[in-house]
Amino acid sequence: MSNLITKAKTFYAGHKKLMVVIGILFLILLPQLTTSNYIRGVLSRIIVYATIASGLNIINGYSGQSCLGIVGFTCIGAYSGALMSTELGLSFLPSLFCTMILCAIAGFIVSIPTLKLNGMFLSIITLGFSEMMRLTALNWQDLTNGPLGIKGIPTVTVFGMKVEAGAPFYYLALVVLLLVIFILNRLLNSRIGRAWISIREDQDAARSLGVKVSHYRCINFMTGAIICGTMGVFLAHYYRYVSPDMFTLDEGFSVLSMCVVGGSGTLLGPIVGAFVINGITEGFRFASEWRMVMYALLIIVMMWVRPQGLFGAKDSVIAGDISLPLPAFLRKKEKKETKAVQ
């Protein structure tokens, strides 16, 4: 087994570009493997949520900030895109551009009170922000139509061409996902990305080396907000309807679980996590009451077996040996038994 893992690691290390090309080709061909519009719709949602999870991963995985309210930015994006299309008559691309600016401003505002906070305190602020956005959409009836939501959102139109649900929408969302991954890869290999990672590892050490921690944390929040707000516009145009029920705390925890399962701090992790979590959602649709139980069990198993996620850097096929570590209390017990035998 160890020899196979070593060979897999060696092959991947020597053929990274080839593996990336194969992965992209697989995503391109995926909708062509079925003629079911339902499955193509599921695949479209997976790609959208993979992009949202990538936005959260930038905040949680690469700068070490604990954001639990990422759907607040998605809510802003969805409602602003819906209102610009239905009330102002803007087409998809102008409304998308305006929404990106709005979400960048929102990300900057949210980051200000969190600059000196970490851990639980930062999580509570982001949770409060997410609920505030949902409750604003629920109660501001003159603007958002309250609990009835906004209906009649037009389909996506790009350069005069309508992008219908199914394969066309999937490919448009895939282009955005690949563009986001490319930009994030360039960012992470730049001074900005290195600053984010240094902040994640040790803020005080990063500050002592001249890294402007507050400055880069603001940029980090704004980047994640732009990505998630952009996909909020996609969700609104995909469903052609938006309501406050789409942005509950459960939705935020679902996106978070995609990062946890796939592997935080990796570009591939959120994509894999989106396929796994959405696969569970669709596979257990017949028992909707038990889906959250399945999420919980999956996360418990992941925290026990692979706390770094399926594609995390530590102990993975890509970066290391696969092993099934015992829980801490069992390891201590095993050590005691070994000493007793000796």
N, C-alpha and C positions, 0 to 999 in steps of 0.2 A: 504493500500500500504506500509506504513512504517513498519507494522508488518511482511509483506512478506520479505521486505528488511532485517529486523533484523534477521529473521529466516535464510535467505540465507547467511548472514554474519556469523551467529553462526555455521551453517552447514559447511561452507567453512573453518572456523577457526579450527573446530574439525576434519576435514577430508581432510586436505591439500594433504597428500600423495595419498589418494584415488583419488582425483580430478586430480592430476598429472598423475596417471596411466591411468585414463579414457581418459584424453587428448591425451596421447601417443598412446593408443589403437585406438582412433578416427583417428589420423593421419596415423596410420599403415593400417587401414581398408579403408581409403578414396579412394585409387585408385581401390579397388575391388568393389566399388559401381557403377562403370561404365565400359563399354567395349570400349568406344571411346578413341582412341589414342590421338585425339585432346585435350580432357579434361584432360587426363593424362599428356599431354605435358604442359598444362596450370598449372596443379598442381605442376609439376616439377619446373617450373619457379617461382611459388609462394614460394616454399621452398627455392630456391636459393636466391630470393630477401629478404625473411624473414631473412636469415643469413646475407646478406649485411646490411640490416637495423639494425640488432643486433650489427654489428660492428660500425655503425654510432652512435647507441644509447649509446655505451660505452663512446664515446667521448663527445657527446652533452648531454646525459641524466645523466651520472654518474659523470663526472668531470666538467660539466658546460661550456666546451669549445664550441665555435660556429663554427663548421666545415660545410661548404656548398660544399666542393669539394671532397667528398668521392669517387666519381667515378674515380678520378685520380688514386687512388690505385687499383681500379677494372681494369682500363685500363692497368696499369703496369702488373697486374696479368694475364690478358687475353693475352696480346701480348707476354709476356715472356713465358707463357705456350705454346702458339701456335708456337713460334719460336723454342723453345727447342724440341718440338715434330716433327716439319716439317724439320727444318734445322739440328739439332743435332741428331735426331733420338731417343731421350730419351722417355721412356715410361711414363705413366701418373704419377705414384707415385714419381719417381725421379724428374720429372719436377715440380711437386707440391711442393716438399720439397725445391728445389732451389728457386722457386718463393716466398715461405714464407720468406726465408732469405733475398731475394732482397726487398720484401715489408717492412720487418722490418727495413732495412737500409733506405729505402725511407721515412718511417714514422719518423725515427729519424732525418733525414735531414730536413724534413718539420717542425718538432717540434722546431728546434733550433731558427729560427727567430720569432717564435710565443710565446716564453716563457714569454715575458713581455707584450704581447698584449691580449686584450679581446674584446668581442663584435664585433662591425662592422669591426674593423681593422683586427681581426683574421679571420673573414668571408671573407674579401677581399683577404687575402693572400691565403687561401685555394681555393677560386674560381680561382685565378690566377694560382695556381698549377694545378688544374684540367684542365683548358684550355691549359696550357703549355704541359701537357701530350697528350692531344688530338691533338694539332697542331704538336707536334713532330711526332706522329704516322701518321699524314696526310702528312707531308712534307719530312720525312726521307724515301724516296722511295726505296733507296738501301737496307734498312733493313726491312721496314714494307710494302713495295709495295704500299705506298701512299693511295690514295682514293679507290683503287681497293681492298685493304684489303688482308688478308691471307686466302687462300682456302685450301681445302684438309686436314684439321686437322683430325687426326684419332679419332675414337671413344674411349671412356674410356676403359682401360684394367686394371683390378686389379687382381694381382696374376694369370695372364694368362687367366682370364675370361673376355670376352667382355661385357660391360654394355651398352645395347642398349637404345635408347630413349624410353620413356614411363614409365611403372611401374618400371623396373630395375633401371633406372636413378633416378627416384623419391625416391626409397628406399635408394640409395647411398647418395643422397643429404640430405635425412631425417636423416641418421646416422650422417652426418657431423653437421647438425643443432643441434641435440640433444647433440652431443659431445661439440659443442661450448657453448650451454646453460649450460651444466654441468660445464665446465671449468669456465665460467663467474660467475656462482653461487658460486663456490669455491673461485674465486678471490675476489668477492664482500664481502664475509664473512671473508676475510683475512685482514691483515694489509694494503695491497695495496688498496683493495676496500674501506676500511674505510678512507684511505688517499684521494682517489679520491672524495669521498662524502664530506669530510671536505673542500676540495678545491672548490667544487661546491658551498657549502654553504657560505664560507667566506675565501678567500685566505689569507688575513692578519691574521685572527684569527688562521688559520691552521699553518701559518708560525711561529706565536708566540708560538705555542705549540710544535714546533720542527719538523713539517712536512717539508720535503725537496720538496717544491712545484715544482721546475723545474725538479727535478728527476722523480717525479711521473707523471707529465704531459707528459714527454717524453715516459715513459712506457705506458701511456694511448694511446697516438697517435700510438705507435708501435703496440699495441694490436689491435686497430681498423684497422690499415693498413694490418696486417697479415690476419685478418678475411676477409676483403673485397678483398684483392688480391687472397686469396684462392678461393673465389667464382668466381673471374674473370677467373681463369683456368677452372672452371666448365662450365661457360658460353661459353668459346671458344670451349671446347670439345662437349658441347651440340649442339650448332649451327653448329659446324665443319667449322666455318667461323668467322672471326673477322675483323671489320673495324672501322675507327674513328667515324662514325655516331652513333655507339652504345654507345658512352660516352660523349654525349652532356650535356649542363647544365640542359636541361629538364629532363634528366635521373637522375641527382643528386637531383633535386627538387622533383622528384617522390619518390626517396628513403627517402628523408627528410619528405615528407608528410606521409609516412608509419609510421614513428616514432611519428609524431604529432598526427595523427588520433588514433593510437593504444595506445599511452601514453609513453612519454619519461621517462626514469628513472625506467622502469619496464622490466623484462625479457620477459613477455608475450606480452607486447604492440606491439613491432615490428612485431611479428608473426601475430597478429590479424590485424594490419595495412596493412600487405602485402596481406592478404586475401581480405580486403576491397578494397584497391586501385587496385589490379589486377582484382578483380571482376568487378569494374567499367570499367576498360580498356577493358575487354572482353565483358561486357554487352553492352557497347556503341561503339563497333567496327564498327557498321553500320553507325555511325555518328562520324568519327574520328576527324573531325574539332572541335567538341564540347567536346571532352574528357577533354581537359585542362580547359575548362569552368566548367565542373563538378568537377574537382579537386579543383578549386578555390572556388566554392560554398560550397563544403564539408568542406574545411579548415575554411572558414568564419563561417559556422554553428558550427563547433567544437570549434572555438575560442569564440563564443558567449555562446553556451550551456555548453560545457565541455572543457575548455581550457587545462585541464590536460590529455585529451585523454580518450578513452573508458575504458581503464584499468589503468588509472592513480591512484595514491594512494589516492588522495583527492576526497571525495564524490562519490566513486564507490561502487558497490555491494560488492567487495572484502574488501575494507578498510573503507567504510563509507556510508552514506545515499546518494541516488540519488536525485538530485534536478535540477531544470532548472533555474539557476540564471538569473536575468534581467541584461541587459547592465548597465554600471555605470551611464550613463546620465539618464536612466529611473529610477534607484534607487534614484538618487538625486531628480528627479522630484516628485517621490512618497513620499519622506520624506517632501518636501516642502508642498505638498498637505495635508499631515497628520498634519503638524504644523498649516497650515491655518485653518483646521477644528477644531483643538483644541482651 
